[in-house]
Amino acid sequence: MNKPELLKEIDAFQLRSGMSDYALGKAASNDGHLIRRLRETKMDPRLSTVAKIKGAMEQFERALENG
């Protein structure tokens, strides 16, 4: 997954969930600045970082579904 696709997925998730960049970064890798740095840099994220972010988003959405 390239960076623009990931950022689109993050933005869509944040619209649905109301979660901030800071909270998502904390949930994904205990780094509240992760998403801000991802937005600001020109480099693509590592596959492991993408997996952590996607995992955090999926976990949050499952928690919302289960009430």
VENVENUR-V447325 format. One record per pair of residues at least 24 apart in sequence whose C-alpha atoms are under 10 Angstrom apart, sorted by the first residue. I is the first residue (numbers start at 1). J is the second residue. If there is no record, write none. Layout:
# VENVENUR-V447325
i=[I;I]
j=[J;J]
This chain:
# VENVENUR-V447325
i=[1;1;1;1;1;1;2;2;2;2;2;2;3;3;3;3;3;3;3;3;3;4;4;6;6;6;6;6;6;7;7;7;9;9;10;10;10;10;13;13;13;13;13;14;16;17;17;17;17;19;19;24;24;24;24;24;25;25;25;26;26;27;27;27;27;27;27;27;28;28;28;28;28;28;28;29;29]
j=[44;45;46;47;50;51;43;44;45;46;47;50;38;39;41;42;43;44;45;46;50;39;44;38;44;45;50;53;54;35;38;39;54;57;35;53;54;57;54;57;58;60;61;57;61;57;60;61;64;57;60;53;54;56;57;60;52;53;56;53;56;52;53;55;56;57;59;60;52;53;54;55;56;57;59;53;56]
